[in-house]
Amino acid sequence: MKVYRVDPNDPEEDVLRKVAEMIRKGKVVAYPTDTVYGLGTNALNERAVERIFKIKGRERKPISIVISSLKMANEFGEINEIALKLMKAFFPGPITIVVRKRDVLPSILTAGSDKVGLRMPKHVVPLKLAEFSGVPITSTSANVSGRPSPTRAEDVLKELGDRIDALIDAGETPLKVESTVIDTTTKPPKVLRLGALPIERIREVVEVEQ
């Protein structure tokens, strides 16, 4: 397992391109975000997604994806009016926006659900990994299921070090708490998990049910 230490504000592009290629090929990589460290692989690769579940010891539950642009979001999700408002207001940022998924995403990723969570973290590392790899990247915390979500690379190493292929160490994550998750496929939209983005800020943009 290879550890790449980078400056969180100005990571080396060569390193990110190398790790992005690993992800595209189905390797599993831990990476920093604005919230917690994530566990990433090619979300279009069924075998790679299956490995994520095994690494985490997790039952089949939907896994969100990191995308690098609104164009990429539209390739993998059906962007409704509410979702678009939220994306324009808070992307990139600590929010996961649930929409109807497009058929190109494998059912294993969403555990058979017709919905998918879209993430665009306010952190250069995951955004560049998604951009350079050209594929959506799995977005799930880099921990064993049931354990606290890691905010430092050291936590990831201790828990998953021998199970993953690479780790990008960019120091401690800024917000240290998971993203807020909102389902925009319901009327009204529903907050599924309160996290780093306060519900009061969301309600400035759209009406939501908690």
Phi and psi in degrees as GROMACS dihedral restraints (atoms count N, CA, C in turn):
[ dihedral_restraints ]
;  ai    aj    ak    al  type     phi  dphi    fc
    3     4     5     6     1  -103.0    20    10
    4     5     6     7     1   133.1    20    10
    6     7     8     9     1  -105.9    20    10
    7     8     9    10     1   126.9    20    10
    9    10    11    12     1  -112.0    20    10
   10    11    12    13     1   116.2    20    10
   12    13    14    15     1   -94.9    20    10
   13    14    15    16     1   126.4    20    10
   15    16    17    18     1  -133.1    20    10
   16    17    18    19     1   158.9    20    10
   18    19    20    21     1   -75.4    20    10
   19    20    21    22     1   123.3    20    10
   21    22    23    24     1   -63.0    20    10
   22    23    24    25     1   -23.0    20    10
   24    25    26    27     1   -95.2    20    10
   25    26    27    28     1   -22.9    20    10
   27    28    29    30     1  -147.3    20    10
   28    29    30    31     1    65.1    20    10
   30    31    32    33     1   -69.4    20    10
   31    32    33    34     1   150.4    20    10
   33    34    35    36     1   -66.3    20    10
   34    35    36    37     1   126.9    20    10
   36    37    38    39     1   -63.3    20    10
   37    38    39    40     1   -36.4    20    10
   39    40    41    42     1   -61.0    20    10
   40    41    42    43     1   -40.0    20    10
   42    43    44    45     1   -64.6    20    10
   43    44    45    46     1   -46.8    20    10
   45    46    47    48     1   -64.6    20    10
   46    47    48    49     1   -37.0    20    10
   48    49    50    51     1   -67.2    20    10
   49    50    51    52     1   -38.5    20    10
   51    52    53    54     1   -64.4    20    10
   52    53    54    55     1   -45.4    20    10
   54    55    56    57     1   -70.1    20    10
   55    56    57    58     1   -37.0    20    10
   57    58    59    60     1   -60.1    20    10
   58    59    60    61     1   -38.4    20    10
   60    61    62    63     1   -66.3    20    10
   61    62    63    64     1   -38.1    20    10
   63    64    65    66     1   -60.1    20    10
   64    65    66    67     1   -45.2    20    10
   66    67    68    69     1   -61.8    20    10
   67    68    69    70     1   -46.3    20    10
   69    70    71    72     1   -56.9    20    10
   70    71    72    73     1   -34.6    20    10
   72    73    74    75     1   -84.5    20    10
   73    74    75    76     1     0.5    20    10
   75    76    77    78     1    97.5    20    10
   76    77    78    79     1     9.2    20    10
   78    79    80    81     1   -73.2    20    10
   79    80    81    82     1   161.9    20    10
   81    82    83    84     1  -110.8    20    10
   82    83    84    85     1   127.1    20    10
   84    85    86    87     1  -130.5    20    10
   85    86    87    88     1   138.3    20    10
   87    88    89    90     1   -94.6    20    10
   88    89    90    91     1   136.9    20    10
   90    91    92    93     1  -142.3    20    10
   91    92    93    94     1   153.3    20    10
   93    94    95    96     1   -80.9    20    10
   94    95    96    97     1   153.2    20    10
   96    97    98    99     1  -133.2    20    10
   97    98    99   100     1  -171.8    20    10
   99   100   101   102     1   -73.1    20    10
  100   101   102   103     1   -18.5    20    10
  102   103   104   105     1  -106.7    20    10
  103   104   105   106     1   -72.6    20    10
  105   106   107   108     1  -137.4    20    10
  106   107   108   109     1   174.4    20    10
  108   109   110   111     1   -73.4    20    10
  109   110   111   112     1   138.1    20    10
  111   112   113   114     1  -110.4    20    10
  112   113   114   115     1   163.8    20    10
  114   115   116   117     1  -114.4    20    10
  115   116   117   118     1   115.4    20    10
  117   118   119   120     1  -121.6    20    10
  118   119   120   121     1   142.0    20    10
  120   121   122   123     1  -151.4    20    10
  121   122   123   124     1  -179.2    20    10
  123   124   125   126     1   -69.7    20    10
  124   125   126   127     1   110.1    20    10
  126   127   128   129     1   -68.2    20    10
  127   128   129   130     1   -11.9    20    10
  129   130   131   132     1   -90.3    20    10
  130   131   132   133     1    -7.1    20    10
  132   133   134   135     1   -99.9    20    10
  133   134   135   136     1   106.7    20    10
  135   136   137   138     1   -59.7    20    10
  136   137   138   139     1   -42.5    20    10
  138   139   140   141     1   -64.2    20    10
  139   140   141   142     1   -39.5    20    10
  141   142   143   144     1   -66.7    20    10
  142   143   144   145     1   -40.1    20    10
  144   145   146   147     1   -65.5    20    10
  145   146   147   148     1   -40.1    20    10
  147   148   149   150     1   -58.8    20    10
  148   149   150   151     1   -37.8    20    10
  150   151   152   153     1   -65.0    20    10
  151   152   153   154     1   -35.2    20    10
  153   154   155   156     1   -57.7    20    10
  154   155   156   157     1   -46.5    20    10
  156   157   158   159     1   -60.4    20    10
  157   158   159   160     1   -41.5    20    10
  159   160   161   162     1   -67.5    20    10
  160   161   162   163     1   -42.2    20    10
  162   163   164   165     1   -60.8    20    10
  163   164   165   166     1   -42.3    20    10
  165   166   167   168     1   -82.1    20    10
  166   167   168   169     1   -13.3    20    10
  168   169   170   171     1    62.6    20    10
  169   170   171   172     1    39.7    20    10
  171   172   173   174     1  -108.9    20    10
  172   173   174   175     1   140.6    20    10
  174   175   176   177     1   -68.9    20    10
  175   176   177   178     1   165.0    20    10
  177   178   179   180     1   -68.8    20    10
  178   179   180   181     1   102.1    20    10
  180   181   182   183     1  -128.1    20    10
  181   182   183   184     1   153.4    20    10
  183   184   185   186     1   -57.9    20    10
  184   185   186   187     1   141.1    20    10
  186   187   188   189     1  -114.3    20    10
  187   188   189   190     1   132.2    20    10
  189   190   191   192     1   -77.1    20    10
  190   191   192   193     1   172.5    20    10
  192   193   194   195     1  -129.8    20    10
  193   194   195   196     1   148.1    20    10
  195   196   197   198     1   -91.1    20    10
  196   197   198   199     1   130.0    20    10
  198   199   200   201     1  -122.6    20    10
  199   200   201   202     1   159.3    20    10
  201   202   203   204     1  -105.0    20    10
  202   203   204   205     1    -7.0    20    10
  204   205   206   207     1  -160.5    20    10
  205   206   207   208     1   165.5    20    10
  207   208   209   210     1   -66.6    20    10
  208   209   210   211     1   -32.6    20    10
  210   211   212   213     1   -61.6    20    10
  211   212   213   214     1   -44.9    20    10
  213   214   215   216     1   -65.8    20    10
  214   215   216   217     1   -37.0    20    10
  216   217   218   219     1   -58.6    20    10
  217   218   219   220     1   -42.6    20    10
  219   220   221   222     1   -70.3    20    10
  220   221   222   223     1   -22.3    20    10
  222   223   224   225     1   -71.0    20    10
  223   224   225   226     1   -27.5    20    10
  225   226   227   228     1  -117.7    20    10
  226   227   228   229     1    -9.0    20    10
  228   229   230   231     1  -140.3    20    10
  229   230   231   232     1   154.1    20    10
  231   232   233   234     1   -88.8    20    10
  232   233   234   235     1   105.8    20    10
  234   235   236   237     1   -84.5    20    10
  235   236   237   238     1   104.7    20    10
  237   238   239   240     1   -82.3    20    10
  238   239   240   241     1   177.3    20    10
  240   241   242   243     1   -62.4    20    10
  241   242   243   244     1   -42.4    20    10
  243   244   245   246     1   -65.8    20    10
  244   245   246   247     1   -44.9    20    10
  246   247   248   249     1   -59.4    20    10
  247   248   249   250     1   -41.6    20    10
  249   250   251   252     1   -64.0    20    10
  250   251   252   253     1   -41.4    20    10
  252   253   254   255     1   -59.5    20    10
  253   254   255   256     1   -44.7    20    10
  255   256   257   258     1   -66.9    20    10
  256   257   258   259     1   -39.8    20    10
  258   259   260   261     1   -63.7    20    10
  259   260   261   262     1   -43.7    20    10
  261   262   263   264     1   -66.5    20    10
  262   263   264   265     1   -30.7    20    10
  264   265   266   267     1   -82.3    20    10
  265   266   267   268     1   -36.4    20    10
  267   268   269   270     1  -125.6    20    10
  268   269   270   271     1    -7.0    20    10
  270   271   272   273     1   -89.9    20    10
  271   272   273   274     1   134.3    20    10
  273   274   275   276     1   -76.3    20    10
  274   275   276   277     1   145.4    20    10
  276   277   278   279     1   177.0    20    10
  277   278   279   280     1  -179.0    20    10
  279   280   281   282     1   -85.5    20    10
  280   281   282   283     1    56.2    20    10
  282   283   284   285     1  -136.5    20    10
  283   284   285   286     1   142.0    20    10
  285   286   287   288     1  -112.1    20    10
  286   287   288   289     1   123.4    20    10
  288   289   290   291     1  -108.9    20    10
  289   290   291   292     1   117.8    20    10
  291   292   293   294     1   -90.3    20    10
  292   293   294   295     1   128.0    20    10
  294   295   296   297     1  -135.1    20    10
  295   296   297   298     1   175.1    20    10
  297   298   299   300     1   -68.9    20    10
  298   299   300   301     1   136.2    20    10
  300   301   302   303     1   -84.4    20    10
  301   302   303   304     1   155.5    20    10
  303   304   305   306     1   -90.3    20    10
  304   305   306   307     1   155.7    20    10
  306   307   308   309     1   -64.1    20    10
  307   308   309   310     1   -18.2    20    10
  309   310   311   312     1   -64.5    20    10
  310   311   312   313     1   -23.7    20    10
  312   313   314   315     1   -79.8    20    10
  313   314   315   316     1   133.0    20    10
  315   316   317   318     1   -68.8    20    10
  316   317   318   319     1   147.0    20    10
  318   319   320   321     1   -65.0    20    10
  319   320   321   322     1   -26.6    20    10
  321   322   323   324     1   -61.4    20    10
  322   323   324   325     1   -33.0    20    10
  324   325   326   327     1   -62.9    20    10
  325   326   327   328     1   -39.3    20    10
  327   328   329   330     1  -105.3    20    10
  328   329   330   331     1    13.1    20    10
  330   331   332   333     1    52.7    20    10
  331   332   333   334     1    39.1    20    10
  333   334   335   336     1    85.3    20    10
  334   335   336   337     1    -6.3    20    10
  336   337   338   339     1   -74.0    20    10
  337   338   339   340     1   155.0    20    10
  339   340   341   342     1   -93.9    20    10
  340   341   342   343     1    14.7    20    10
  342   343   344   345     1  -118.5    20    10
  343   344   345   346     1   157.3    20    10
  345   346   347   348     1  -144.3    20    10
  346   347   348   349     1   144.4    20    10
  348   349   350   351     1   -90.4    20    10
  349   350   351   352     1   132.9    20    10
  351   352   353   354     1  -108.9    20    10
  352   353   354   355     1   131.1    20    10
  354   355   356   357     1  -125.0    20    10
  355   356   357   358     1   134.5    20    10
  357   358   359   360     1  -132.2    20    10
  358   359   360   361     1    85.7    20    10
  360   361   362   363     1   -63.7    20    10
  361   362   363   364     1   150.9    20    10
  363   364   365   366     1   -86.6    20    10
  364   365   366   367     1    68.8    20    10
  366   367   368   369     1  -157.2    20    10
  367   368   369   370     1   128.2    20    10
  369   370   371   372     1   -63.0    20    10
  370   371   372   373     1   -32.6    20    10
  372   373   374   375     1   -62.0    20    10
  373   374   375   376     1   -57.9    20    10
  375   376   377   378     1   -65.1    20    10
  376   377   378   379     1   -33.2    20    10
  378   379   380   381     1   -64.6    20    10
  379   380   381   382     1   -42.9    20    10
  381   382   383   384     1   -70.8    20    10
  382   383   384   385     1   -35.1    20    10
  384   385   386   387     1   -61.7    20    10
  385   386   387   388     1   -42.5    20    10
  387   388   389   390     1   -67.8    20    10
  388   389   390   391     1   -40.4    20    10
  390   391   392   393     1   -66.2    20    10
  391   392   393   394     1   -48.7    20    10
  393   394   395   396     1   -71.3    20    10
  394   395   396   397     1   -33.9    20    10
  396   397   398   399     1   -76.0    20    10
  397   398   399   400     1   -28.6    20    10
  399   400   401   402     1    76.5    20    10
  400   401   402   403     1    10.1    20    10
  402   403   404   405     1  -130.9    20    10
  403   404   405   406     1   156.7    20    10
  405   406   407   408     1   -68.5    20    10
  406   407   408   409     1   144.5    20    10
  408   409   410   411     1  -112.4    20    10
  409   410   411   412     1   135.5    20    10
  411   412   413   414     1   -58.9    20    10
  412   413   414   415     1   141.0    20    10
  414   415   416   417     1  -126.7    20    10
  415   416   417   418     1    91.8    20    10
  417   418   419   420     1  -143.1    20    10
  418   419   420   421     1   148.5    20    10
  420   421   422   423     1   -62.2    20    10
  421   422   423   424     1   144.5    20    10
  423   424   425   426     1   -86.8    20    10
  424   425   426   427     1    67.8    20    10
  426   427   428   429     1  -148.5    20    10
  427   428   429   430     1   164.9    20    10
  429   430   431   432     1   -70.3    20    10
  430   431   432   433     1   137.3    20    10
  432   433   434   435     1   -53.0    20    10
  433   434   435   436     1   131.4    20    10
  435   436   437   438     1    95.1    20    10
  436   437   438   439     1   -13.4    20    10
  438   439   440   441     1   -92.5    20    10
  439   440   441   442     1   161.2    20    10
  441   442   443   444     1   -60.5    20    10
  442   443   444   445     1   145.5    20    10
  444   445   446   447     1   -70.4    20    10
  445   446   447   448     1   133.1    20    10
  447   448   449   450     1   -77.1    20    10
  448   449   450   451     1   139.5    20    10
  450   451   452   453     1  -113.0    20    10
  451   452   453   454     1    -3.9    20    10
  453   454   455   456     1  -132.9    20    10
  454   455   456   457     1   149.8    20    10
  456   457   458   459     1   -60.9    20    10
  457   458   459   460     1   -34.1    20    10
  459   460   461   462     1   -59.3    20    10
  460   461   462   463     1   -37.2    20    10
  462   463   464   465     1   -64.5    20    10
  463   464   465   466     1   -41.4    20    10
  465   466   467   468     1   -64.7    20    10
  466   467   468   469     1   -45.5    20    10
  468   469   470   471     1   -58.6    20    10
  469   470   471   472     1   -43.9    20    10
  471   472   473   474     1   -64.1    20    10
  472   473   474   475     1   -38.2    20    10
  474   475   476   477     1   -92.2    20    10
  475   476   477   478     1   -37.9    20    10
  477   478   479   480     1  -124.3    20    10
  478   479   480   481     1     5.0    20    10
  480   481   482   483     1   -47.8    20    10
  481   482   483   484     1   -40.2    20    10
  483   484   485   486     1   -93.5    20    10
  484   485   486   487     1     3.1    20    10
  486   487   488   489     1  -105.5    20    10
  487   488   489   490     1   -17.2    20    10
  489   490   491   492     1  -112.3    20    10
  490   491   492   493     1   169.5    20    10
  492   493   494   495     1   -93.7    20    10
  493   494   495   496     1   -27.8    20    10
  495   496   497   498     1  -160.1    20    10
  496   497   498   499     1   159.5    20    10
  498   499   500   501     1  -139.7    20    10
  499   500   501   502     1   129.2    20    10
  501   502   503   504     1   -98.0    20    10
  502   503   504   505     1   115.6    20    10
  504   505   506   507     1   -98.7    20    10
  505   506   507   508     1   110.1    20    10
  507   508   509   510     1  -120.5    20    10
  508   509   510   511     1    27.2    20    10
  510   511   512   513     1    81.2    20    10
  511   512   513   514     1  -168.0    20    10
  513   514   515   516     1   -72.0    20    10
  514   515   516   517     1   143.1    20    10
  516   517   518   519     1   -72.2    20    10
  517   518   519   520     1   145.5    20    10
  519   520   521   522     1   -64.3    20    10
  520   521   522   523     1   -43.6    20    10
  522   523   524   525     1   -94.7    20    10
  523   524   525   526     1   -26.8    20    10
  525   526   527   528     1    62.9    20    10
  526   527   528   529     1    21.4    20    10
  528   529   530   531     1  -149.7    20    10
  529   530   531   532     1   151.1    20    10
  531   532   533   534     1   -63.3    20    10
  532   533   534   535     1   164.0    20    10
  534   535   536   537     1   -70.8    20    10
  535   536   537   538     1   155.3    20    10
  537   538   539   540     1   -77.1    20    10
  538   539   540   541     1   136.4    20    10
  540   541   542   543     1  -113.5    20    10
  541   542   543   544     1   128.1    20    10
  543   544   545   546     1  -130.5    20    10
  544   545   546   547     1   130.4    20    10
  546   547   548   549     1   -92.8    20    10
  547   548   549   550     1   113.5    20    10
  549   550   551   552     1   -94.3    20    10
  550   551   552   553     1     5.9    20    10
  552   553   554   555     1   -88.5    20    10
  553   554   555   556     1    -7.8    20    10
  555   556   557   558     1  -102.5    20    10
  556   557   558   559     1   161.3    20    10
  558   559   560   561     1  -124.5    20    10
  559   560   561   562     1   112.5    20    10
  561   562   563   564     1   -74.7    20    10
  562   563   564   565     1   168.0    20    10
  564   565   566   567     1   -56.6    20    10
  565   566   567   568     1   148.7    20    10
  567   568   569   570     1  -123.1    20    10
  568   569   570   571     1   133.0    20    10
  570   571   572   573     1   -79.4    20    10
  571   572   573   574     1   117.1    20    10
  573   574   575   576     1   -89.3    20    10
  574   575   576   577     1   -27.6    20    10
  576   577   578   579     1  -152.1    20    10
  577   578   579   580     1   125.4    20    10
  579   580   581   582     1   -80.5    20    10
  580   581   582   583     1   132.8    20    10
  582   583   584   585     1  -144.6    20    10
  583   584   585   586     1  -136.9    20    10
  585   586   587   588     1   -68.2    20    10
  586   587   588   589     1   -27.3    20    10
  588   589   590   591     1   -94.1    20    10
  589   590   591   592     1   116.0    20    10
  591   592   593   594     1   -63.7    20    10
  592   593   594   595     1   144.8    20    10
  594   595   596   597     1   -63.6    20    10
  595   596   597   598     1   -28.7    20    10
  597   598   599   600     1   -61.8    20    10
  598   599   600   601     1   -36.8    20    10
  600   601   602   603     1   -70.3    20    10
  601   602   603   604     1   -37.9    20    10
  603   604   605   606     1   -63.5    20    10
  604   605   606   607     1   -40.8    20    10
  606   607   608   609     1   -69.1    20    10
  607   608   609   610     1   -13.1    20    10
  609   610   611   612     1   -73.2    20    10
  610   611   612   613     1   -18.4    20    10
  612   613   614   615     1  -107.2    20    10
  613   614   615   616     1   -46.9    20    10
  615   616   617   618     1  -141.4    20    10
  616   617   618   619     1   156.1    20    10
  618   619   620   621     1   -79.1    20    10
  619   620   621   622     1   131.2    20    10
  621   622   623   624     1  -134.2    20    10
  622   623   624   625     1   156.8    20    10
  624   625   626   627     1  -104.0    20    10
  625   626   627   628     1   138.8    20    10
